[in-house]
Amino acid sequence: ALSLGTENAAVLAGGKAFGGALARQARYALYTARLPTWHHRLKVGASWFFEGTSPRPLQPLGFQR
């Protein structure tokens, strides 16, 4: 089982729950493995490898009322 979130993750493996940085990296690995094509997997994996997987701050969209 895998719990997805924006910053934290939890992985249930072998009846034991794991959290923290290792679970977060497992989340990214599982997400990448589920992508439809090898091209997409390589593109996303390279992006995460070179740009990092740390949470990015939210940016305003710039809509004006």
C-alpha positions in Angstrom: 0.0 0.0 0.0 1.1 3.5 -0.7 -0.3 6.7 0.6 0.2 9.7 -1.7 0.5 13.3 -0.5 2.2 16.5 -1.5 5.1 16.3 0.9 5.0 13.1 3.0 4.4 9.5 2.1 3.8 6.2 3.9 4.5 2.8 2.5 3.2 -0.5 3.9 5.7 -3.3 3.1 5.7 -6.7 4.8 3.1 -5.7 7.3 5.2 -2.7 8.5 4.6 0.9 7.8 7.5 3.2 6.8 7.4 7.0 6.5 9.8 9.8 5.8 12.3 10.4 3.1 12.7 6.7 2.1 8.9 6.3 1.7 8.8 9.5 -0.3 11.5 8.2 -2.7 9.5 4.9 -3.0 6.5 7.0 -3.9 8.4 8.7 -6.8 9.8 5.4 -8.0 6.4 3.7 -8.0 4.8 6.7 -9.7 7.5 6.7 -12.4 7.1 2.9 -13.0 3.4 3.4 -13.6 3.9 5.9 -16.4 2.6 4.7 -19.8 5.8 4.7 -21.9 9.5 4.4 -21.4 10.0 7.8 -23.0 7.7 9.4 -20.4 9.4 7.5 -17.6 12.9 8.7 -18.7 11.7 12.2 -19.1 10.0 12.4 -15.7 12.7 10.4 -13.9 15.5 12.7 -15.3 13.5 15.8 -14.3 13.2 14.5 -10.7 16.8 13.4 -10.7 18.3 16.7 -11.9 15.7 19.2 -10.5 15.1 17.3 -7.2 11.8 16.1 -5.6 11.6 18.7 -2.9 8.2 20.3 -2.6 7.9 23.5 -4.6 6.2 26.6 -3.1 2.8 27.5 -4.5 3.0 30.4 -6.9 0.1 32.8 -7.6 -1.4 32.4 -11.0 -1.7 36.2 -11.6 -5.5 36.3 -12.1 -6.9 39.8 -11.6 -10.3 40.6 -10.4 
